[in-house]
Amino acid sequence: MTAELKSYLENEALFRFDDEITEDTDLFKAGVLDSFGYVSLMNHVRERHGVELGEDLLDSVLVSLRGIVEFVEAHAVHGANGR
């Protein structure tokens, strides 16, 4: 799941994870994600993994790739696309 979400983010936000932007980087503070990008990510995660990411989660762990992956893995609907 990490590779799939990493690839999605890199393709949508036109950047690459590297030494400066890692799986633990706050993607908002790094300028990788904005509100439009987050809405797109919410839609992707819902469609691909059956998990709802709400706007209320923006201030929590869902600002890094690692946080997003951990949340999705914990809440994924069995049988959703890609599972």
mmCIF file as gemmi writes it, N, C-alpha and C atoms, coordinates in Angstrom:
data_model
loop_
_atom_site.group_PDB
_atom_site.id
_atom_site.type_symbol
_atom_site.label_atom_id
_atom_site.label_alt_id
_atom_site.label_comp_id
_atom_site.label_asym_id
_atom_site.label_entity_id
_atom_site.label_seq_id
_atom_site.pdbx_PDB_ins_code
_atom_site.Cartn_x
_atom_site.Cartn_y
_atom_site.Cartn_z
_atom_site.occupancy
_atom_site.B_iso_or_equiv
_atom_site.pdbx_formal_charge
_atom_site.auth_seq_id
_atom_site.auth_asym_id
_atom_site.pdbx_PDB_model_num
ATOM 1 N N . MET Axp A 1 ? 0.823 -1.189 0 1 0 ? 1 A 1
ATOM 2 C CA . MET Axp A 1 ? 0 0 0 1 0 ? 1 A 1
ATOM 3 C C . MET Axp A 1 ? 0.871 1.258 0 1 0 ? 1 A 1
ATOM 4 N N . THR Axp A 2 ? 1.991 1.21 0.702 1 0 ? 2 A 1
ATOM 5 C CA . THR Axp A 2 ? 2.87 2.379 0.744 1 0 ? 2 A 1
ATOM 6 C C . THR Axp A 2 ? 3.328 2.759 -0.655 1 0 ? 2 A 1
ATOM 7 N N . ALA Axp A 3 ? 3.758 1.772 -1.437 1 0 ? 3 A 1
ATOM 8 C CA . ALA Axp A 3 ? 4.243 2.052 -2.795 1 0 ? 3 A 1
ATOM 9 C C . ALA Axp A 3 ? 3.135 2.639 -3.665 1 0 ? 3 A 1
ATOM 10 N N . GLU Axp A 4 ? 1.933 2.127 -3.532 1 0 ? 4 A 1
ATOM 11 C CA . GLU Axp A 4 ? 0.817 2.621 -4.349 1 0 ? 4 A 1
ATOM 12 C C . GLU Axp A 4 ? 0.484 4.066 -3.991 1 0 ? 4 A 1
ATOM 13 N N . LEU Axp A 5 ? 0.39 4.376 -2.698 1 0 ? 5 A 1
ATOM 14 C CA . LEU Axp A 5 ? 0.075 5.746 -2.29 1 0 ? 5 A 1
ATOM 15 C C . LEU Axp A 5 ? 1.234 6.693 -2.586 1 0 ? 5 A 1
ATOM 16 N N . LYS Axp A 6 ? 2.454 6.214 -2.441 1 0 ? 6 A 1
ATOM 17 C CA . LYS Axp A 6 ? 3.621 7.038 -2.778 1 0 ? 6 A 1
ATOM 18 C C . LYS Axp A 6 ? 3.596 7.391 -4.26 1 0 ? 6 A 1
ATOM 19 N N . SER Axp A 7 ? 3.341 6.415 -5.103 1 0 ? 7 A 1
ATOM 20 C CA . SER Axp A 7 ? 3.267 6.646 -6.538 1 0 ? 7 A 1
ATOM 21 C C . SER Axp A 7 ? 2.132 7.61 -6.884 1 0 ? 7 A 1
ATOM 22 N N . TYR Axp A 8 ? 0.977 7.422 -6.256 1 0 ? 8 A 1
ATOM 23 C CA . TYR Axp A 8 ? -0.157 8.316 -6.492 1 0 ? 8 A 1
ATOM 24 C C . TYR Axp A 8 ? 0.224 9.751 -6.143 1 0 ? 8 A 1
ATOM 25 N N . LEU Axp A 9 ? 0.777 9.952 -4.951 1 0 ? 9 A 1
ATOM 26 C CA . LEU Axp A 9 ? 1.142 11.303 -4.522 1 0 ? 9 A 1
ATOM 27 C C . LEU Axp A 9 ? 2.195 11.919 -5.44 1 0 ? 9 A 1
ATOM 28 N N . GLU Axp A 10 ? 3.201 11.149 -5.806 1 0 ? 10 A 1
ATOM 29 C CA . GLU Axp A 10 ? 4.25 11.672 -6.685 1 0 ? 10 A 1
ATOM 30 C C . GLU Axp A 10 ? 3.686 12.075 -8.041 1 0 ? 10 A 1
ATOM 31 N N . ASN Axp A 11 ? 2.798 11.268 -8.584 1 0 ? 11 A 1
ATOM 32 C CA . ASN Axp A 11 ? 2.218 11.578 -9.893 1 0 ? 11 A 1
ATOM 33 C C . ASN Axp A 11 ? 1.247 12.747 -9.839 1 0 ? 11 A 1
ATOM 34 N N . GLU Axp A 12 ? 0.469 12.829 -8.786 1 0 ? 12 A 1
ATOM 35 C CA . GLU Axp A 12 ? -0.525 13.899 -8.673 1 0 ? 12 A 1
ATOM 36 C C . GLU Axp A 12 ? 0.098 15.231 -8.276 1 0 ? 12 A 1
ATOM 37 N N . ALA Axp A 13 ? 1.062 15.204 -7.368 1 0 ? 13 A 1
ATOM 38 C CA . ALA Axp A 13 ? 1.653 16.443 -6.859 1 0 ? 13 A 1
ATOM 39 C C . ALA Axp A 13 ? 2.951 16.813 -7.585 1 0 ? 13 A 1
ATOM 40 N N . LEU Axp A 14 ? 3.362 15.969 -8.528 1 0 ? 14 A 1
ATOM 41 C CA . LEU Axp A 14 ? 4.542 16.233 -9.347 1 0 ? 14 A 1
ATOM 42 C C . LEU Axp A 14 ? 5.795 16.514 -8.512 1 0 ? 14 A 1
ATOM 43 N N . PHE Axp A 15 ? 6.141 15.578 -7.649 1 0 ? 15 A 1
ATOM 44 C CA . PHE Axp A 15 ? 7.357 15.637 -6.85 1 0 ? 15 A 1
ATOM 45 C C . PHE Axp A 15 ? 7.845 14.215 -6.652 1 0 ? 15 A 1
ATOM 46 N N . ARG Axp A 16 ? 8.99 14.067 -6.035 1 0 ? 16 A 1
ATOM 47 C CA . ARG Axp A 16 ? 9.532 12.743 -5.722 1 0 ? 16 A 1
ATOM 48 C C . ARG Axp A 16 ? 9.92 12.691 -4.248 1 0 ? 16 A 1
ATOM 49 N N . PHE Axp A 17 ? 9.585 11.587 -3.587 1 0 ? 17 A 1
ATOM 50 C CA . PHE Axp A 17 ? 10.081 11.358 -2.247 1 0 ? 17 A 1
ATOM 51 C C . PHE Axp A 17 ? 11.587 11.154 -2.352 1 0 ? 17 A 1
ATOM 52 N N . ASP Axp A 18 ? 12.34 11.791 -1.452 1 0 ? 18 A 1
ATOM 53 C CA . ASP Axp A 18 ? 13.795 11.679 -1.454 1 0 ? 18 A 1
ATOM 54 C C . ASP Axp A 18 ? 14.313 11.964 -0.051 1 0 ? 18 A 1
ATOM 55 N N . ASP Axp A 19 ? 15.55 12.415 0.066 1 0 ? 19 A 1
ATOM 56 C CA . ASP Axp A 19 ? 16.131 12.699 1.382 1 0 ? 19 A 1
ATOM 57 C C . ASP Axp A 19 ? 15.467 13.896 2.06 1 0 ? 19 A 1
ATOM 58 N N . GLU Axp A 20 ? 14.94 14.84 1.285 1 0 ? 20 A 1
ATOM 59 C CA . GLU Axp A 20 ? 14.316 16.031 1.854 1 0 ? 20 A 1
ATOM 60 C C . GLU Axp A 20 ? 12.829 15.816 2.148 1 0 ? 20 A 1
ATOM 61 N N . ILE Axp A 21 ? 12.137 15.129 1.265 1 0 ? 21 A 1
ATOM 62 C CA . ILE Axp A 21 ? 10.718 14.813 1.465 1 0 ? 21 A 1
ATOM 63 C C . ILE Axp A 21 ? 10.615 13.307 1.633 1 0 ? 21 A 1
ATOM 64 N N . THR Axp A 22 ? 10.471 12.899 2.885 1 0 ? 22 A 1
ATOM 65 C CA . THR Axp A 22 ? 10.466 11.479 3.223 1 0 ? 22 A 1
ATOM 66 C C . THR Axp A 22 ? 9.04 11.027 3.552 1 0 ? 22 A 1
ATOM 67 N N . GLU Axp A 23 ? 8.899 9.776 3.903 1 0 ? 23 A 1
ATOM 68 C CA . GLU Axp A 23 ? 7.587 9.236 4.271 1 0 ? 23 A 1
ATOM 69 C C . GLU Axp A 23 ? 7.06 9.862 5.558 1 0 ? 23 A 1
ATOM 70 N N . ASP Axp A 24 ? 7.919 10.531 6.334 1 0 ? 24 A 1
ATOM 71 C CA . ASP Axp A 24 ? 7.514 11.161 7.593 1 0 ? 24 A 1
ATOM 72 C C . ASP Axp A 24 ? 7.342 12.675 7.479 1 0 ? 24 A 1
ATOM 73 N N . THR Axp A 25 ? 7.62 13.247 6.32 1 0 ? 25 A 1
ATOM 74 C CA . THR Axp A 25 ? 7.521 14.689 6.115 1 0 ? 25 A 1
ATOM 75 C C . THR Axp A 25 ? 6.073 15.149 6.156 1 0 ? 25 A 1
ATOM 76 N N . ASP Axp A 26 ? 5.825 16.276 6.806 1 0 ? 26 A 1
ATOM 77 C CA . ASP Axp A 26 ? 4.506 16.914 6.767 1 0 ? 26 A 1
ATOM 78 C C . ASP Axp A 26 ? 4.336 17.455 5.353 1 0 ? 26 A 1
ATOM 79 N N . LEU Axp A 27 ? 3.472 16.817 4.584 1 0 ? 27 A 1
ATOM 80 C CA . LEU Axp A 27 ? 3.319 17.149 3.165 1 0 ? 27 A 1
ATOM 81 C C . LEU Axp A 27 ? 2.69 18.516 2.939 1 0 ? 27 A 1
ATOM 82 N N . PHE Axp A 28 ? 1.97 19.03 3.921 1 0 ? 28 A 1
ATOM 83 C CA . PHE Axp A 28 ? 1.408 20.372 3.817 1 0 ? 28 A 1
ATOM 84 C C . PHE Axp A 28 ? 2.502 21.415 4.029 1 0 ? 28 A 1
ATOM 85 N N . LYS Axp A 29 ? 3.292 21.237 5.087 1 0 ? 29 A 1
ATOM 86 C CA . LYS Axp A 29 ? 4.376 22.188 5.376 1 0 ? 29 A 1
ATOM 87 C C . LYS Axp A 29 ? 5.431 22.185 4.276 1 0 ? 29 A 1
ATOM 88 N N . ALA Axp A 30 ? 5.629 21.033 3.635 1 0 ? 30 A 1
ATOM 89 C CA . ALA Axp A 30 ? 6.611 20.924 2.554 1 0 ? 30 A 1
ATOM 90 C C . ALA Axp A 30 ? 6.084 21.513 1.245 1 0 ? 30 A 1
ATOM 91 N N . GLY Axp A 31 ? 4.805 21.872 1.217 1 0 ? 31 A 1
ATOM 92 C CA . GLY Axp A 31 ? 4.222 22.443 0.003 1 0 ? 31 A 1
ATOM 93 C C . GLY Axp A 31 ? 3.819 21.415 -1.035 1 0 ? 31 A 1
ATOM 94 N N . VAL Axp A 32 ? 3.81 20.153 -0.653 1 0 ? 32 A 1
ATOM 95 C CA . VAL Axp A 32 ? 3.443 19.077 -1.571 1 0 ? 32 A 1
ATOM 96 C C . VAL Axp A 32 ? 1.926 18.983 -1.708 1 0 ? 32 A 1
ATOM 97 N N . LEU Axp A 33 ? 1.215 19.078 -0.597 1 0 ? 33 A 1
ATOM 98 C CA . LEU Axp A 33 ? -0.244 19 -0.594 1 0 ? 33 A 1
ATOM 99 C C . LEU Axp A 33 ? -0.851 20.338 -0.205 1 0 ? 33 A 1
ATOM 100 N N . ASP Axp A 34 ? -1.951 20.667 -0.871 1 0 ? 34 A 1
ATOM 101 C CA . ASP Axp A 34 ? -2.782 21.786 -0.459 1 0 ? 34 A 1
ATOM 102 C C . ASP Axp A 34 ? -4.191 21.229 -0.289 1 0 ? 34 A 1
ATOM 103 N N . SER Axp A 35 ? -5.162 22.085 -0.056 1 0 ? 35 A 1
ATOM 104 C CA . SER Axp A 35 ? -6.517 21.579 0.189 1 0 ? 35 A 1
ATOM 105 C C . SER Axp A 35 ? -7.073 20.839 -1.022 1 0 ? 35 A 1
ATOM 106 N N . PHE Axp A 36 ? -6.795 21.308 -2.224 1 0 ? 36 A 1
ATOM 107 C CA . PHE Axp A 36 ? -7.265 20.613 -3.429 1 0 ? 36 A 1
ATOM 108 C C . PHE Axp A 36 ? -6.612 19.234 -3.542 1 0 ? 36 A 1
ATOM 109 N N . GLY Axp A 37 ? -5.305 19.177 -3.289 1 0 ? 37 A 1
ATOM 110 C CA . GLY Axp A 37 ? -4.595 17.902 -3.34 1 0 ? 37 A 1
ATOM 111 C C . GLY Axp A 37 ? -5.104 16.926 -2.296 1 0 ? 37 A 1
ATOM 112 N N . TYR Axp A 38 ? -5.462 17.45 -1.114 1 0 ? 38 A 1
ATOM 113 C CA . TYR Axp A 38 ? -5.972 16.583 -0.061 1 0 ? 38 A 1
ATOM 114 C C . TYR Axp A 38 ? -7.339 16.025 -0.437 1 0 ? 38 A 1
ATOM 115 N N . VAL Axp A 39 ? -8.184 16.858 -1.05 1 0 ? 39 A 1
ATOM 116 C CA . VAL Axp A 39 ? -9.496 16.373 -1.496 1 0 ? 39 A 1
ATOM 117 C C . VAL Axp A 39 ? -9.314 15.276 -2.545 1 0 ? 39 A 1
ATOM 118 N N . SER Axp A 40 ? -8.386 15.473 -3.458 1 0 ? 40 A 1
ATOM 119 C CA . SER Axp A 40 ? -8.098 14.44 -4.466 1 0 ? 40 A 1
ATOM 120 C C . SER Axp A 40 ? -7.602 13.163 -3.803 1 0 ? 40 A 1
ATOM 121 N N . LEU Axp A 41 ? -6.738 13.315 -2.807 1 0 ? 41 A 1
ATOM 122 C CA . LEU Axp A 41 ? -6.238 12.155 -2.067 1 0 ? 41 A 1
ATOM 123 C C . LEU Axp A 41 ? -7.371 11.455 -1.33 1 0 ? 41 A 1
ATOM 124 N N . MET Axp A 42 ? -8.273 12.216 -0.691 1 0 ? 42 A 1
ATOM 125 C CA . MET Axp A 42 ? -9.419 11.627 0.002 1 0 ? 42 A 1
ATOM 126 C C . MET Axp A 42 ? -10.249 10.793 -0.967 1 0 ? 42 A 1
ATOM 127 N N . ASN Axp A 43 ? -10.501 11.322 -2.157 1 0 ? 43 A 1
ATOM 128 C CA . ASN Axp A 43 ? -11.284 10.59 -3.154 1 0 ? 43 A 1
ATOM 129 C C . ASN Axp A 43 ? -10.563 9.316 -3.595 1 0 ? 43 A 1
ATOM 130 N N . HIS Axp A 44 ? -9.274 9.416 -3.832 1 0 ? 44 A 1
ATOM 131 C CA . HIS Axp A 44 ? -8.494 8.254 -4.255 1 0 ? 44 A 1
ATOM 132 C C . HIS Axp A 44 ? -8.526 7.152 -3.19 1 0 ? 44 A 1
ATOM 133 N N . VAL Axp A 45 ? -8.297 7.53 -1.944 1 0 ? 45 A 1
ATOM 134 C CA . VAL Axp A 45 ? -8.27 6.55 -0.855 1 0 ? 45 A 1
ATOM 135 C C . VAL Axp A 45 ? -9.646 5.911 -0.678 1 0 ? 45 A 1
ATOM 136 N N . ARG Axp A 46 ? -10.69 6.704 -0.798 1 0 ? 46 A 1
ATOM 137 C CA . ARG Axp A 46 ? -12.052 6.154 -0.665 1 0 ? 46 A 1
ATOM 138 C C . ARG Axp A 46 ? -12.34 5.165 -1.792 1 0 ? 46 A 1
ATOM 139 N N . GLU Axp A 47 ? -12.016 5.544 -3.027 1 0 ? 47 A 1
ATOM 140 C CA . GLU Axp A 47 ? -12.297 4.679 -4.173 1 0 ? 47 A 1
ATOM 141 C C . GLU Axp A 47 ? -11.414 3.432 -4.192 1 0 ? 47 A 1
ATOM 142 N N . ARG Axp A 48 ? -10.149 3.59 -3.895 1 0 ? 48 A 1
ATOM 143 C CA . ARG Axp A 48 ? -9.195 2.48 -4.019 1 0 ? 48 A 1
ATOM 144 C C . ARG Axp A 48 ? -9.195 1.555 -2.797 1 0 ? 48 A 1
ATOM 145 N N . HIS Axp A 49 ? -9.397 2.135 -1.601 1 0 ? 49 A 1
ATOM 146 C CA . HIS Axp A 49 ? -9.226 1.345 -0.376 1 0 ? 49 A 1
ATOM 147 C C . HIS Axp A 49 ? -10.471 1.303 0.502 1 0 ? 49 A 1
ATOM 148 N N . GLY Axp A 50 ? -11.53 2.01 0.118 1 0 ? 50 A 1
ATOM 149 C CA . GLY Axp A 50 ? -12.767 1.973 0.885 1 0 ? 50 A 1
ATOM 150 C C . GLY Axp A 50 ? -12.692 2.674 2.226 1 0 ? 50 A 1
ATOM 151 N N . VAL Axp A 51 ? -11.807 3.668 2.344 1 0 ? 51 A 1
ATOM 152 C CA . VAL Axp A 51 ? -11.609 4.378 3.614 1 0 ? 51 A 1
ATOM 153 C C . VAL Axp A 51 ? -11.936 5.851 3.411 1 0 ? 51 A 1
ATOM 154 N N . GLU Axp A 52 ? -12.71 6.402 4.343 1 0 ? 52 A 1
ATOM 155 C CA . GLU Axp A 52 ? -13.047 7.823 4.311 1 0 ? 52 A 1
ATOM 156 C C . GLU Axp A 52 ? -12.009 8.608 5.102 1 0 ? 52 A 1
ATOM 157 N N . LEU Axp A 53 ? -11.366 9.565 4.44 1 0 ? 53 A 1
ATOM 158 C CA . LEU Axp A 53 ? -10.485 10.516 5.117 1 0 ? 53 A 1
ATOM 159 C C . LEU Axp A 53 ? -11.273 11.806 5.233 1 0 ? 53 A 1
ATOM 160 N N . GLY Axp A 54 ? -11.48 12.279 6.435 1 0 ? 54 A 1
ATOM 161 C CA . GLY Axp A 54 ? -12.248 13.5 6.616 1 0 ? 54 A 1
ATOM 162 C C . GLY Axp A 54 ? -11.367 14.712 6.794 1 0 ? 54 A 1
ATOM 163 N N . GLU Axp A 55 ? -11.929 15.883 6.547 1 0 ? 55 A 1
ATOM 164 C CA . GLU Axp A 55 ? -11.192 17.121 6.738 1 0 ? 55 A 1
ATOM 165 C C . GLU Axp A 55 ? -10.782 17.299 8.191 1 0 ? 55 A 1
ATOM 166 N N . ASP Axp A 56 ? -11.538 16.71 9.105 1 0 ? 56 A 1
ATOM 167 C CA . ASP Axp A 56 ? -11.216 16.818 10.522 1 0 ? 56 A 1
ATOM 168 C C . ASP Axp A 56 ? -9.916 16.094 10.867 1 0 ? 56 A 1
ATOM 169 N N . LEU Axp A 57 ? -9.411 15.268 9.964 1 0 ? 57 A 1
ATOM 170 C CA . LEU Axp A 57 ? -8.18 14.525 10.214 1 0 ? 57 A 1
ATOM 171 C C . LEU Axp A 57 ? -6.934 15.281 9.762 1 0 ? 57 A 1
ATOM 172 N N . LEU Axp A 58 ? -7.105 16.444 9.158 1 0 ? 58 A 1
ATOM 173 C CA . LEU Axp A 58 ? -5.968 17.21 8.651 1 0 ? 58 A 1
ATOM 174 C C . LEU Axp A 58 ? -4.971 17.582 9.733 1 0 ? 58 A 1
ATOM 175 N N . ASP Axp A 59 ? -5.435 17.831 10.939 1 0 ? 59 A 1
ATOM 176 C CA . ASP Axp A 59 ? -4.538 18.249 12.014 1 0 ? 59 A 1
ATOM 177 C C . ASP Axp A 59 ? -3.94 17.079 12.776 1 0 ? 59 A 1
ATOM 178 N N . SER Axp A 60 ? -4.248 15.867 12.352 1 0 ? 60 A 1
ATOM 179 C CA . SER Axp A 60 ? -3.743 14.706 13.086 1 0 ? 60 A 1
ATOM 180 C C . SER Axp A 60 ? -2.611 14.048 12.317 1 0 ? 60 A 1
ATOM 181 N N . VAL Axp A 61 ? -2.565 12.758 12.313 1 0 ? 61 A 1
ATOM 182 C CA . VAL Axp A 61 ? -1.46 11.998 11.722 1 0 ? 61 A 1
ATOM 183 C C . VAL Axp A 61 ? -1.479 11.976 10.204 1 0 ? 61 A 1
ATOM 184 N N . LEU Axp A 62 ? -2.524 12.485 9.586 1 0 ? 62 A 1
ATOM 185 C CA . LEU Axp A 62 ? -2.653 12.341 8.139 1 0 ? 62 A 1
ATOM 186 C C . LEU Axp A 62 ? -1.987 13.473 7.361 1 0 ? 62 A 1
ATOM 187 N N . VAL Axp A 63 ? -0.82 13.856 7.803 1 0 ? 63 A 1
ATOM 188 C CA . VAL Axp A 63 ? -0.077 14.874 7.076 1 0 ? 63 A 1
ATOM 189 C C . VAL Axp A 63 ? 1.179 14.3 6.429 1 0 ? 63 A 1
ATOM 190 N N . SER Axp A 64 ? 1.514 13.054 6.758 1 0 ? 64 A 1
ATOM 191 C CA . SER Axp A 64 ? 2.676 12.396 6.167 1 0 ? 64 A 1
ATOM 192 C C . SER Axp A 64 ? 2.223 11.126 5.457 1 0 ? 64 A 1
ATOM 193 N N . LEU Axp A 65 ? 3.043 10.662 4.538 1 0 ? 65 A 1
ATOM 194 C CA . LEU Axp A 65 ? 2.72 9.416 3.846 1 0 ? 65 A 1
ATOM 195 C C . LEU Axp A 65 ? 2.587 8.283 4.856 1 0 ? 65 A 1
ATOM 196 N N . ARG Axp A 66 ? 3.503 8.192 5.807 1 0 ? 66 A 1
ATOM 197 C CA . ARG Axp A 66 ? 3.451 7.114 6.796 1 0 ? 66 A 1
ATOM 198 C C . ARG Axp A 66 ? 2.146 7.174 7.594 1 0 ? 66 A 1
ATOM 199 N N . GLY Axp A 67 ? 1.733 8.369 8.014 1 0 ? 67 A 1
ATOM 200 C CA . GLY Axp A 67 ? 0.497 8.52 8.769 1 0 ? 67 A 1
ATOM 201 C C . GLY Axp A 67 ? -0.723 8.128 7.962 1 0 ? 67 A 1
ATOM 202 N N . ILE Axp A 68 ? -0.726 8.498 6.692 1 0 ? 68 A 1
ATOM 203 C CA . ILE Axp A 68 ? -1.849 8.157 5.816 1 0 ? 68 A 1
ATOM 204 C C . ILE Axp A 68 ? -1.923 6.646 5.635 1 0 ? 68 A 1
ATOM 205 N N . VAL Axp A 69 ? -0.788 6.021 5.352 1 0 ? 69 A 1
ATOM 206 C CA . VAL Axp A 69 ? -0.756 4.565 5.143 1 0 ? 69 A 1
ATOM 207 C C . VAL Axp A 69 ? -1.22 3.835 6.404 1 0 ? 69 A 1
ATOM 208 N N . GLU Axp A 70 ? -0.726 4.247 7.562 1 0 ? 70 A 1
ATOM 209 C CA . GLU Axp A 70 ? -1.12 3.578 8.811 1 0 ? 70 A 1
ATOM 210 C C . GLU Axp A 70 ? -2.619 3.719 9.063 1 0 ? 70 A 1
ATOM 211 N N . PHE Axp A 71 ? -3.177 4.898 8.794 1 0 ? 71 A 1
ATOM 212 C CA . PHE Axp A 71 ? -4.602 5.117 8.984 1 0 ? 71 A 1
ATOM 213 C C . PHE Axp A 71 ? -5.411 4.245 8.024 1 0 ? 71 A 1
ATOM 214 N N . VAL Axp A 72 ? -5.029 4.24 6.754 1 0 ? 72 A 1
ATOM 215 C CA . VAL Axp A 72 ? -5.759 3.459 5.751 1 0 ? 72 A 1
ATOM 216 C C . VAL Axp A 72 ? -5.673 1.972 6.063 1 0 ? 72 A 1
ATOM 217 N N . GLU Axp A 73 ? -4.484 1.495 6.439 1 0 ? 73 A 1
ATOM 218 C CA . GLU Axp A 73 ? -4.35 0.066 6.767 1 0 ? 73 A 1
ATOM 219 C C . GLU Axp A 73 ? -5.228 -0.303 7.968 1 0 ? 73 A 1
ATOM 220 N N . ALA Axp A 74 ? -5.358 0.585 8.924 1 0 ? 74 A 1
ATOM 221 C CA . ALA Axp A 74 ? -6.16 0.302 10.11 1 0 ? 74 A 1
ATOM 222 C C . ALA Axp A 74 ? -7.655 0.356 9.83 1 0 ? 74 A 1
ATOM 223 N N . HIS Axp A 75 ? -8.059 1.095 8.786 1 0 ? 75 A 1
ATOM 224 C CA . HIS Axp A 75 ? -9.479 1.296 8.527 1 0 ? 75 A 1
ATOM 225 C C . HIS Axp A 75 ? -9.966 0.745 7.189 1 0 ? 75 A 1
ATOM 226 N N . ALA Axp A 76 ? -9.105 0.064 6.457 1 0 ? 76 A 1
ATOM 227 C CA . ALA Axp A 76 ? -9.465 -0.439 5.133 1 0 ? 76 A 1
ATOM 228 C C . ALA Axp A 76 ? -10.622 -1.432 5.212 1 0 ? 76 A 1
ATOM 229 N N . VAL Axp A 77 ? -11.507 -1.306 4.26 1 0 ? 77 A 1
ATOM 230 C CA . VAL Axp A 77 ? -12.641 -2.215 4.134 1 0 ? 77 A 1
ATOM 231 C C . VAL Axp A 77 ? -12.166 -3.444 3.372 1 0 ? 77 A 1
ATOM 232 N N . HIS Axp A 78 ? -12.317 -4.59 3.966 1 0 ? 78 A 1
ATOM 233 C CA . HIS Axp A 78 ? -11.933 -5.822 3.276 1 0 ? 78 A 1
ATOM 234 C C . HIS Axp A 78 ? -12.757 -5.963 2.02 1 0 ? 78 A 1
ATOM 235 N N . GLY Axp A 79 ? -12.072 -6.281 0.942 1 0 ? 79 A 1
ATOM 236 C CA . GLY Axp A 79 ? -12.763 -6.445 -0.328 1 0 ? 79 A 1
ATOM 237 C C . GLY Axp A 79 ? -12.814 -5.183 -1.149 1 0 ? 79 A 1
ATOM 238 N N . ALA Axp A 80 ? -12.261 -4.068 -0.647 1 0 ? 80 A 1
ATOM 239 C CA . ALA Axp A 80 ? -12.229 -2.84 -1.429 1 0 ? 80 A 1
ATOM 240 C C . ALA Axp A 80 ? -11.263 -3.017 -2.577 1 0 ? 80 A 1
ATOM 241 N N . ASN Axp A 81 ? -11.367 -2.186 -3.589 1 0 ? 81 A 1
ATOM 242 C CA . ASN Axp A 81 ? -10.459 -2.254 -4.732 1 0 ? 81 A 1
ATOM 243 C C . ASN Axp A 81 ? -9.031 -2.199 -4.245 1 0 ? 81 A 1
ATOM 244 N N . GLY Axp A 82 ? -8.177 -3.021 -4.79 1 0 ? 82 A 1
ATOM 245 C CA . GLY Axp A 82 ? -6.778 -3.033 -4.424 1 0 ? 82 A 1
ATOM 246 C C . GLY Axp A 82 ? -6.466 -3.842 -3.189 1 0 ? 82 A 1
ATOM 247 N N . ARG Axp A 83 ? -7.431 -4.473 -2.584 1 0 ? 83 A 1
ATOM 248 C CA . ARG Axp A 83 ? -7.175 -5.262 -1.374 1 0 ? 83 A 1
ATOM 249 C C . ARG Axp A 83 ? -7.229 -6.725 -1.718 1 0 ? 83 A 1
